[in-house]
Amino acid sequence: MRAAVRVHVCVRERSEVLRVKQIYHGSEDEEQAAVFEWAALMEHKYPCLHIMYHVPNGEKRDKATAAKLKRMGVKPGVCDIVLPAARGGYHGLYIEMKVGDNKPSPEQKDFMRALDIEGYFVTLAYGAAEAIRLIERYVKGEERI
C-alpha cells in the first residue's frame, strides 16, 4: 500500500458516532473494500445498500479459468460496483473505481456509454471517499436525469 492519506468517514445516527472508519488511499481493491465496509454500516439508513455488489471482472486468472468465465458471460469493461436500485429516474447505479492516475480502458468507456444510453447512472470514482459521496447522493435521490 502506498503512503496513506487518511479520510475519516463518520457514521452518525441521532448525533452519536456509531463508528469511525479510516479509509486509506491505497489499491483499488482496498478502496472497494472500504466502500463495502461503509455500506454495511449504513444499511440501516439506506436499506437498498444490502443489494449493492462488486463485479470481480478485473482479477488475474489462469487461461483456463479466464476461458471458462468468458463462456459463462464475463465481459470486459463491466463496472466494479453495481447498485440495482432505481432512483431519480435512473434504473440503477454503476461505479467504475480507479485510484491514482488510472483511466478507464476503451472497453470500460464503451460499457459505460452503453449503460448511460440504457438509463443507468454511470460514473467514475477515484477512491472510496468519492464513491461513498456518489452512492449517498444517489440513494438520497440527489442525482437526477
For each residue, the residues with C-beta under 8 A, 3 or more apart:
1: 4 24 26 27 30
2: 25 26
3:
4: 1 24 25 26
5: 24 25
6: 22 23 24
7: 22 23 25 127 128 129
8: 20 21 22 23
9: 20 21 23 34 38 128 129 132
10: 17 20
11: 17 18 19 20 21 38 41 42
12: 15 16 17 18
13: 16 18 44 45
14:
15: 12
16: 12 13
17: 10 11 12 20
18: 11 12 13 41
19: 11 41
20: 8 9 10 11 17
21: 8 9 11 34 37 38 41
22: 6 7 8
23: 6 7 8 9 31 34 38 127 128 129
24: 1 4 5 6 30 34
25: 2 4 5 7 31 99 127
26: 1 2 4 30 31 99
27: 1 30 31 99
28: 31 32 80 97 98 99 102
29: 32 33
30: 1 24 26 27 33 34
31: 23 25 26 27 28 34 35 97 99 127 128 131
32: 28 29 35 36 54 80 81 97 128 131
33: 29 30 36 37
34: 9 21 23 24 30 31 37 38 128
35: 31 32 38 39 81 97 128 131 132 135
36: 32 33 39 40 52 54
37: 21 33 34 40 41
38: 9 11 21 23 34 35 41 42 128 132
39: 35 36 42 43 49 52 135
40: 36 37 43 49
41: 11 18 19 21 37 38
42: 11 38 39 45 46 49 136
43: 39 40 46 47 49 50
44: 13 47
45: 13 42
46: 42 43 49 136 139
47: 43 44 50
48: 51 52 83 85 139
49: 39 40 42 43 46 52 83 135 139
50: 43 47
51: 48 83 84 85
52: 36 39 48 49 81 82 83 84 85 135
53: 81 82
54: 32 36 80 81 82
55: 78 79 80 81 82
56: 59
57: 74 75 76 78 80
58: 80
59: 56
60:
61: 65 66 69
62: 65 66
63: 66 67
64: 67 68
65: 61 62 68 69
66: 61 62 63 69 70
67: 63 64 70 71
68: 64 65 71 72
69: 61 65 66 72 73 74
70: 66 67 73 74
71: 67 68
72: 68 69
73: 69 70
74: 57 69 70 78
75: 57 78 111
76: 57 105 107 111
77: 105 106 107 108 109 110 111 112
78: 55 57 74 75 111
79: 55 82 94 95 96 108 111 112 115 122
80: 28 32 54 55 57 58 95 96 97
81: 32 35 52 53 54 55 93 94 95 97 131
82: 52 53 54 55 79 92 93 94 95
83: 48 49 51 52 92 93 94 95 135 138 139
84: 51 52 91 92
85: 48 51 52 92 93 139
86: 90 91 92
87: 90 93 121 138 139 141 143
88: 121 138 141 142 143 144 145
89: 119 144 145
90: 86 87 93 119 120 121 138 143 145
91: 84 86 118 119 120
92: 82 83 84 85 86 120 121
93: 81 82 83 85 87 90 120 121 122 123 134 135 138
94: 79 81 82 83 112 115 120 121 122 123
95: 79 80 81 82 83 122 123 124 125 131 134 135
96: 79 80 104 108 112 122 123 124 125
97: 28 31 32 35 80 81 124 125 127 131
98: 28 102 103 104 124 125 126
99: 25 26 27 28 31 102 126 127
100:
101:
102: 28 98 99
103: 98
104: 96 98 108 109 112 124
105: 76 77 108 109
106: 77 109 110
107: 76 77 110 111
108: 77 79 96 104 105 111 112
109: 77 104 105 106 112 113
110: 77 106 107 113 114
111: 75 76 77 78 79 107 108 114 115
112: 77 79 94 96 104 108 109 115 116 122
113: 109 110 116 117
114: 110 111 117 118
115: 79 94 111 112 118 120 122
116: 112 113 119 120 122
117: 113 114
118: 91 114 115
119: 89 90 91 116 145
120: 90 91 92 93 94 115 116
121: 87 88 90 92 93 94 138 143
122: 79 93 94 95 96 112 115 116
123: 93 94 95 96 134
124: 95 96 97 98 104
125: 95 96 97 98 128 130 131 134
126: 98 99 130
127: 7 23 25 31 97 99 130 131
128: 7 9 23 31 32 34 35 38 125 131 132
129: 7 9 23 132 133
130: 125 126 127 133 134
131: 31 32 35 81 95 97 125 127 128 134 135
132: 9 35 38 128 129 135 136
133: 129 130 136 137
134: 93 95 123 125 130 131 137 138 143
135: 35 39 49 52 83 93 95 131 132 138 139
136: 42 46 132 133 139 140
137: 133 134 140 142 143
138: 83 87 88 90 93 121 134 135 141 142 143
139: 46 48 49 83 85 87 135 136
140: 136 137
141: 87 88 138 144
142: 88 137 138
143: 87 88 90 121 134 137 138
144: 88 89 141
145: 88 89 90 119
